[in-house]
Amino acid sequence: MSYYNWSRFAQDWGTVYFVVIFLIAVGYALWPRNASTFKRAAHIPITEQEQDDDRPLT
């Protein structure tokens, strides 16, 4: 196989691979069972300020 063929193969299937990975990540983020976990994580800064815990997050 020549360089051109390998390059073309990597471009085509690499695109498919990354689209599949992206769809899996979006599906995971939008899955109803994970909603409570993400909602709790989104409210962490608010609950820390209410508890007077203003330390920087590191």
C-alpha positions as CSV (number, residue, x, y, z in Angstrom):
1,M,0.0,0.0,0.0
2,S,1.3,3.4,-0.8
3,Y,1.3,6.5,1.4
4,Y,-1.7,7.9,-0.4
5,N,-3.8,4.8,0.3
6,W,-2.8,4.7,4.0
7,S,-3.5,8.4,4.3
8,R,-6.9,8.1,2.6
9,F,-7.7,5.1,4.9
10,A,-6.8,7.0,8.0
11,Q,-8.8,10.0,7.0
12,D,-11.9,8.1,6.2
13,W,-12.0,5.7,9.1
14,G,-10.5,8.2,11.5
15,T,-13.5,10.4,10.8
16,V,-15.9,7.6,11.4
17,Y,-14.1,6.6,14.6
18,F,-14.3,10.2,16.0
19,V,-17.9,10.6,15.0
20,V,-18.8,7.4,16.9
21,I,-16.8,8.5,20.0
22,F,-18.6,11.8,19.9
23,L,-22.0,10.2,19.6
24,I,-21.2,7.9,22.5
25,A,-20.1,10.9,24.6
26,V,-23.3,12.9,23.8
27,G,-25.4,9.8,24.5
28,Y,-23.8,9.4,27.8
29,A,-24.3,13.1,28.7
30,L,-27.9,13.0,27.7
31,W,-28.9,9.6,29.1
32,P,-31.7,10.1,31.6
33,R,-30.1,8.0,34.3
34,N,-27.1,10.4,34.4
35,A,-29.1,13.5,34.8
36,S,-28.9,13.6,38.6
37,T,-25.2,13.2,38.6
38,F,-24.7,16.1,36.2
39,K,-27.2,18.3,37.9
40,R,-25.4,17.7,41.3
41,A,-22.1,18.6,39.7
42,A,-23.5,21.7,38.1
43,H,-24.7,23.0,41.5
44,I,-21.4,22.4,43.4
45,P,-20.2,26.1,43.0
46,I,-23.6,27.3,44.3
47,T,-23.6,25.0,47.3
48,E,-20.0,25.9,48.2
49,Q,-20.7,29.6,48.3
50,E,-23.8,29.0,50.5
51,Q,-21.5,27.2,53.0
52,D,-19.0,30.0,53.0
53,D,-16.4,27.8,51.5
54,D,-14.6,30.2,49.1
55,R,-11.4,28.3,48.7
56,P,-10.2,28.0,45.1
57,L,-10.8,24.7,43.5
58,T,-7.5,23.0,42.6
